[in-house]
Amino acid sequence: MTPAARLSAAIECLDDVLAGENAERVLTNWARGHRFAGSKDRAAIRDHVFDALRCKRSYGWLGGAGEVRPSGRQLMIGALRAQGADPDTLFCDDRFAPRPLTDEERTAPPALDAAPRGVRLDCPDWLLPLYDETLGADAEAALALLRQRSDVFLRVNIRKSTLSYALELLADDGIEAVPHPLSETALKVTRGARAVARSQAYLTGVVELQDAGSQAIIDGLPLEDGMAVLDYCAGGGGKSLAMGARAALNLTAHDVDPARMQDIAPRASRAGITVQTARKADLAAAYDLVLCDVPCSGSGAFSRSPQGKWALTQARLDRLVALQAEILAEVAPRVCPGGVLAYATCSLFEMENAAQVAGFLARHAAFEPIRQRQISPLEGGDGFYFATLRRLN
């Protein structure tokens, strides 16, 4: 496919996404219906779509939509202008290219510097105060990072390997990476990211895909050999595997939707770690450590899931905050005396983080705080928060 044809495909996909369809599903369906498109074509179209979703307001502004909801075409015009390219070079009469620009579309929009703050930062206006509350003077720098593609991070499985050996194994498959300061197990991929899932390092369980900030959460947990540990909102089990690599644990994973845990068994087998999955009725009465990586706004990871940024509403956020409180109250009795309750989100909002933990402590006198940490995107990974609380004897 030519660059112009890829742009046409991205416009088609974006129009479906802007109409409310899931971006991943739209891209998958497009690929199934256009089997002539090669892997490089599909990757380029995907990049166009997700870059446009991360920068929907600024690209729309540059594409002539102003503050009105843009079309896929306007987003791609804006994307080219943001890159300093002339849209006329790809919006042309070539076969499969988007139709040429109209005179109105050729009219230069106001400079992005003149746009409202939320447009410049690609953030819904109502979320700006929530970022300001947590990050203060760093809010704009953090939001600027959230409108860029996320780095690819790997966690070295220290049960199987050292960082130096993992780097050598990755290099054998043309993948370059460097250690990252957020975690002693973290590697940032600098070249060959798309080859990771086919590499020997990945297939043999030496490395696993996991954001550096997520790894830093596990670094902050007081894990010791022999502990009974429950990963209560386990999902795909990334944090379960990271915990199991750090200590010989009696490790149980639970999720309200068991289907989300279907990949845990093969991932654990590859990593050389035992993780038992269990429904709520089969959980033990008490654990030495319970980790709750709760459902949240995802506001620290909008660069990875940009569609969520625009779909989030105040009502949805209020429901998430209430659900987080319910989960904490539900698991508190499962922490044994002297044990630890760990709470984590990939959010940068105070109401989901420190305020949520403060409310729990006010309602549960049997717990005391040990530590808490807000991880900012300015530290190099996604934004996360975690707190550890001890149940008194």
C-alpha positions as CSV (number, residue, x, y, z in Angstrom):
1,M,0.0,0.0,0.0
2,T,1.1,3.5,-0.7
3,P,1.3,6.1,2.1
4,A,-1.8,7.8,0.7
5,A,-3.7,4.5,0.6
6,R,-2.7,3.8,4.3
7,L,-4.1,7.3,5.1
8,S,-7.4,6.5,3.4
9,A,-7.6,3.3,5.4
10,A,-6.9,5.1,8.6
11,I,-9.7,7.7,7.8
12,E,-12.1,4.8,7.2
13,C,-11.2,3.2,10.6
14,L,-11.3,6.5,12.5
15,D,-14.8,7.3,11.3
16,D,-16.0,4.0,12.7
17,V,-14.2,4.6,16.0
18,L,-15.5,8.2,16.3
19,A,-19.0,6.7,15.8
20,G,-18.5,4.7,19.0
21,E,-16.9,1.4,17.9
22,N,-13.9,-0.1,19.7
23,A,-10.6,0.8,18.0
24,E,-9.0,-2.6,18.3
25,R,-12.1,-4.3,17.0
26,V,-12.3,-1.9,14.1
27,L,-8.7,-2.4,13.1
28,T,-9.1,-6.2,13.4
29,N,-12.2,-6.2,11.2
30,W,-10.5,-3.9,8.6
31,A,-7.5,-6.3,8.4
32,R,-9.8,-9.3,7.9
33,G,-11.6,-7.5,5.1
34,H,-8.3,-6.4,3.4
35,R,-6.1,-9.4,3.4
36,F,-3.9,-7.9,0.7
37,A,-2.5,-5.5,3.3
38,G,0.8,-6.6,4.7
39,S,2.0,-6.5,8.3
40,K,3.8,-3.1,7.7
41,D,0.6,-1.7,6.2
42,R,-1.4,-2.8,9.1
43,A,1.1,-1.5,11.6
44,A,1.2,1.9,9.9
45,I,-2.6,2.2,9.8
46,R,-2.8,1.2,13.4
47,D,-0.2,3.9,14.3
48,H,-2.2,6.5,12.3
49,V,-5.4,5.6,14.2
50,F,-3.9,5.5,17.7
51,D,-1.9,8.7,17.2
52,A,-5.1,10.4,16.1
53,L,-6.9,9.2,19.2
54,R,-4.2,10.4,21.5
55,C,-4.2,13.8,19.9
56,K,-7.9,14.0,18.8
57,R,-8.4,17.6,20.0
58,S,-5.2,19.1,18.6
59,Y,-5.3,17.2,15.3
60,G,-9.0,18.2,14.9
61,W,-8.1,21.8,15.5
62,L,-5.3,21.7,13.0
63,G,-7.6,19.8,10.6
64,G,-10.1,22.6,10.6
65,A,-12.7,21.2,13.0
66,G,-12.1,23.8,15.7
67,E,-13.6,22.5,18.9
68,V,-16.3,20.5,17.2
69,R,-16.0,16.8,17.0
70,P,-13.7,16.1,14.1
71,S,-14.1,13.5,11.3
72,G,-11.4,10.9,10.4
73,R,-10.5,13.0,7.4
74,Q,-9.9,16.2,9.6
75,L,-7.8,14.2,12.0
76,M,-5.5,13.0,9.3
77,I,-5.2,16.5,7.8
78,G,-4.4,17.7,11.3
79,A,-1.9,14.9,11.8
80,L,0.0,15.9,8.7
81,R,0.1,19.5,9.7
82,A,1.3,18.6,13.2
83,Q,4.2,16.8,11.5
84,G,5.0,19.8,9.4
85,A,3.9,18.0,6.2
86,D,1.7,19.5,3.4
87,P,-1.6,17.5,3.3
88,D,-1.9,18.2,-0.5
89,T,1.0,15.7,-1.0
90,L,-1.2,12.8,0.2
91,F,-4.8,14.1,-0.3
92,C,-4.6,13.9,-4.1
93,D,-5.9,12.3,-7.3
94,D,-3.7,9.2,-6.9
95,R,-5.6,5.8,-6.9
96,F,-6.7,4.9,-3.4
97,A,-5.6,8.3,-2.0
98,P,-8.0,10.5,0.0
99,R,-9.8,12.9,-2.3
100,P,-8.0,16.3,-2.8
101,L,-8.4,19.1,-0.3
102,T,-11.2,21.6,-0.8
103,D,-10.4,25.3,-0.8
104,E,-11.9,25.5,2.7
105,E,-9.7,22.6,4.0
106,R,-6.6,24.4,2.6
107,T,-7.4,27.4,4.7
108,A,-4.8,27.5,7.5
109,P,-6.4,27.0,10.9
110,P,-5.4,29.2,13.9
111,A,-2.1,28.3,15.4
112,L,-2.3,25.6,18.1
113,D,-0.7,28.1,20.5
114,A,-4.0,30.0,20.2
115,A,-6.1,27.0,21.1
116,P,-7.7,26.5,24.5
117,R,-5.6,24.6,27.1
118,G,-7.5,21.3,26.7
119,V,-7.1,21.4,23.0
120,R,-3.3,22.0,23.2
121,L,-3.0,19.2,25.8
122,D,-5.5,16.8,24.1
123,C,-7.4,16.4,27.3
124,P,-11.2,16.8,28.1
125,D,-11.6,20.1,29.9
126,W,-13.3,18.6,32.9
127,L,-10.3,16.4,33.6
128,L,-7.7,19.2,33.7
129,P,-8.4,20.2,37.3
130,L,-8.0,16.5,38.4
131,Y,-4.6,16.4,36.8
132,D,-3.7,19.8,38.3
133,E,-4.8,18.6,41.8
134,T,-2.3,15.7,41.8
135,L,0.6,16.9,39.6
136,G,0.5,20.7,40.2
137,A,3.1,22.4,38.1
138,D,4.0,19.1,36.4
139,A,0.5,18.5,35.0
140,E,1.1,20.0,31.6
141,A,4.4,18.2,31.1
142,A,2.8,14.9,32.1
143,L,-0.2,15.5,29.8
144,A,2.2,16.2,27.0
145,L,3.7,12.7,27.5
146,L,0.3,11.1,27.6
147,R,-0.4,12.3,24.0
148,Q,2.7,10.4,22.7
149,R,3.1,6.7,22.0
150,S,4.1,4.8,25.1
151,D,7.5,3.1,25.3
152,V,7.6,-0.7,25.2
153,F,8.9,-2.2,28.5
154,L,10.0,-5.7,29.4
155,R,10.3,-7.2,32.9
156,V,13.2,-9.5,33.3
157,N,12.2,-12.7,35.1
158,I,14.8,-12.8,37.8
159,R,13.9,-16.3,38.6
160,K,15.3,-17.4,35.2
161,S,17.8,-14.7,34.2
162,T,19.8,-11.6,34.9
163,L,19.4,-8.3,33.1
164,S,22.7,-8.8,31.2
165,Y,21.7,-12.3,30.0
166,A,18.3,-11.0,28.9
167,L,19.9,-8.2,27.0
168,E,22.2,-10.7,25.2
169,L,19.3,-13.0,24.3
170,L,17.2,-10.1,23.0
171,A,20.1,-8.8,20.9
172,D,20.3,-12.3,19.2
173,D,16.9,-11.5,17.8
174,G,17.7,-8.0,16.8
175,I,16.0,-6.3,19.8
176,E,17.8,-3.6,21.6
177,A,16.9,-2.5,25.1
178,V,18.3,-0.5,28.0
179,P,17.8,-0.8,31.8
180,H,15.2,1.7,33.2
181,P,15.5,3.4,36.6
182,L,11.9,2.9,37.7
183,S,12.6,-0.8,38.5
184,E,15.6,-3.0,38.8
185,T,13.9,-5.6,36.6
186,A,12.8,-3.1,33.8
187,L,14.2,-2.8,30.3
188,K,13.0,-0.2,27.8
189,V,13.0,-1.5,24.3
190,T,14.8,1.0,21.9
191,R,14.7,-1.1,18.7
192,G,12.7,-4.0,17.4
193,A,9.7,-3.8,19.7
194,R,7.4,-5.5,17.2
195,A,9.7,-8.6,17.3
196,V,9.5,-9.2,21.1
197,A,6.6,-11.7,21.0
198,R,8.6,-13.9,18.5
199,S,11.9,-13.6,20.4
200,Q,13.5,-16.5,22.3
201,A,13.7,-14.3,25.4
202,Y,10.0,-13.9,25.4
203,L,9.1,-17.5,24.3
204,T,11.3,-19.0,27.0
205,G,10.0,-16.8,29.8
206,V,13.1,-14.8,30.3
207,V,11.2,-11.5,29.7
208,E,7.6,-10.5,29.9
209,L,5.9,-7.4,28.6
210,Q,5.1,-5.1,31.5
211,D,5.3,-1.3,32.0
212,A,8.1,0.0,34.2
213,G,5.7,1.7,36.5
214,S,3.7,-1.5,37.0
215,Q,7.0,-3.2,37.9
216,A,7.8,-0.5,40.4
217,I,4.5,-1.4,42.3
218,I,5.8,-4.9,42.8
219,D,9.1,-3.6,43.9
220,G,7.3,-1.8,46.7
221,L,5.6,-4.9,48.1
222,P,7.0,-6.7,51.2
223,L,7.2,-10.2,49.6
224,E,8.9,-13.1,51.4
225,D,9.3,-16.8,50.6
226,G,6.4,-18.8,51.9
227,M,3.8,-16.1,52.0
228,A,0.2,-16.7,50.9
229,V,-0.6,-14.0,48.4
230,L,-3.8,-13.1,46.7
231,D,-3.9,-11.0,43.5
232,Y,-7.6,-10.1,43.8
233,C,-8.1,-8.1,40.6
234,A,-5.7,-10.2,38.6
235,G,-6.8,-9.7,35.0
236,G,-4.2,-11.3,32.7
237,G,-1.9,-11.9,35.7
238,G,1.0,-9.6,34.9
239,K,1.4,-8.6,38.6
240,S,0.9,-12.2,39.8
241,L,3.8,-13.2,37.6
242,A,6.0,-10.3,38.7
243,M,5.3,-11.2,42.4
244,G,6.0,-14.9,41.8
245,A,9.4,-14.0,40.2
246,R,10.4,-12.2,43.3
247,A,9.7,-14.8,46.0
248,A,8.6,-18.4,46.4
249,L,4.9,-17.7,47.1
250,N,1.7,-19.6,47.6
251,L,0.1,-17.4,44.9
252,T,-3.6,-17.2,44.0
253,A,-5.1,-15.0,41.3
254,H,-8.8,-14.0,41.2
255,D,-10.8,-11.8,38.9
256,V,-14.5,-11.1,38.9
257,D,-14.5,-12.2,35.2
258,P,-12.7,-15.6,35.1
259,A,-12.3,-15.2,31.3
260,R,-9.8,-12.4,31.9
261,M,-7.5,-14.9,33.6
262,Q,-7.3,-17.4,30.7
263,D,-3.8,-16.5,29.7
264,I,-2.4,-16.8,33.2
265,A,-1.7,-20.6,33.0
266,P,0.4,-20.5,29.8
267,R,2.2,-17.3,30.9
268,A,3.0,-18.8,34.3
269,S,4.2,-22.0,32.7
270,R,6.5,-20.1,30.4
271,A,7.9,-18.1,33.4
272,G,8.4,-21.2,35.5
273,I,6.0,-19.9,38.2
274,T,3.0,-21.6,39.8
275,V,-0.2,-19.4,40.0
276,Q,-3.5,-20.9,41.1
277,T,-6.6,-19.2,39.7
278,A,-9.7,-19.3,41.9
279,R,-13.3,-18.1,42.0
280,K,-14.4,-16.1,45.0
281,A,-16.1,-19.0,46.6
282,D,-12.8,-21.0,46.5
283,L,-10.6,-18.3,48.1
284,A,-9.0,-18.9,51.4
285,A,-10.2,-17.1,54.5
286,A,-7.0,-15.1,55.0
287,Y,-3.7,-14.2,53.2
288,D,-0.4,-12.7,54.2
289,L,-0.7,-10.2,51.4
290,V,-3.7,-9.1,49.2
291,L,-3.0,-7.0,46.2
292,C,-6.0,-5.0,44.7
293,D,-5.1,-3.5,41.4
294,V,-8.6,-2.1,41.1
295,P,-10.6,-1.0,38.1
296,C,-9.9,2.7,37.6
297,S,-10.0,5.6,35.1
298,G,-6.7,4.6,33.5
299,S,-5.8,8.3,33.6
300,G,-2.1,7.5,34.0
301,A,-2.1,5.2,31.0
302,F,-4.2,7.1,28.4
303,S,-1.2,7.0,26.0
304,R,-1.8,3.2,25.8
305,S,-5.6,3.3,25.8
306,P,-6.5,6.7,24.4
307,Q,-10.1,5.9,23.6
308,G,-10.7,5.6,27.3
309,K,-9.7,9.3,27.7
310,W,-12.6,10.5,25.6
311,A,-15.1,7.9,26.8
312,L,-14.7,8.7,30.5
313,T,-17.5,10.7,32.1
314,Q,-18.0,12.1,35.5
315,A,-20.7,9.5,36.2
316,R,-18.4,6.7,35.1
317,L,-15.6,8.0,37.3
318,D,-18.0,8.3,40.3
319,R,-19.0,4.6,39.7
320,L,-15.4,3.6,39.6
321,V,-14.6,5.4,42.9
322,A,-17.5,3.7,44.6
323,L,-16.4,0.3,43.2
324,Q,-12.9,0.8,44.5
325,A,-14.2,1.4,48.0
326,E,-16.4,-1.7,47.7
327,I,-13.4,-3.9,46.7
328,L,-11.3,-2.6,49.6
329,A,-14.0,-3.3,52.1
330,E,-14.6,-6.7,50.6
331,V,-11.0,-7.9,50.8
332,A,-10.1,-6.3,54.1
333,P,-11.3,-9.4,56.1
334,R,-9.1,-11.6,54.0
335,V,-5.9,-10.0,55.2
336,C,-4.6,-11.9,58.2
337,P,-3.5,-10.1,61.4
338,G,-0.1,-8.6,60.7
339,G,-0.6,-9.0,57.0
340,V,-0.6,-6.4,54.2
341,L,-3.3,-5.0,52.0
342,A,-1.8,-3.4,48.8
343,Y,-3.9,-1.0,46.7
344,A,-2.9,0.0,43.2
345,T,-4.3,2.0,40.3
346,C,-3.0,3.3,36.9
347,S,-4.6,6.6,37.8
348,L,-3.3,10.1,38.5
349,F,-6.5,11.3,40.2
350,E,-6.5,12.0,43.9
351,M,-10.1,10.7,44.4
352,E,-9.0,7.3,43.2
353,N,-5.7,7.2,45.0
354,A,-4.7,9.0,48.3
355,A,-8.2,10.1,49.0
356,Q,-9.6,6.6,48.5
357,V,-7.0,5.1,50.8
358,A,-7.6,7.8,53.4
359,G,-11.3,7.0,53.3
360,F,-10.6,3.3,53.8
361,L,-8.4,4.0,56.8
362,A,-11.0,6.2,58.3
363,R,-13.6,3.4,58.1
364,H,-11.2,0.6,59.1
365,A,-9.4,1.2,62.3
366,A,-7.7,-2.2,62.1
367,F,-5.4,-1.0,59.4
368,E,-2.5,1.4,59.4
369,P,-0.6,2.9,56.5
370,I,2.9,1.6,55.7
371,R,3.8,3.6,52.5
372,Q,2.3,5.1,49.4
373,R,3.7,6.4,46.2
374,Q,2.4,8.3,43.2
375,I,4.4,7.4,40.0
376,S,4.2,10.2,37.4
377,P,4.6,9.7,33.6
378,L,7.6,12.1,34.0
379,E,9.4,9.2,35.6
380,G,9.4,7.4,32.3
381,G,6.6,4.9,32.4
382,D,2.8,5.1,32.8
383,G,1.3,6.9,35.8
384,F,0.5,4.7,38.7
385,Y,-0.3,4.9,42.4
386,F,0.1,2.3,45.1
387,A,-0.3,2.1,48.9
388,T,0.5,-0.6,51.4
389,L,-1.5,-1.0,54.6
390,R,-0.9,-3.3,57.5
391,R,-3.6,-5.1,59.5
392,L,-3.0,-4.7,63.2
393,N,-2.6,-7.7,65.4
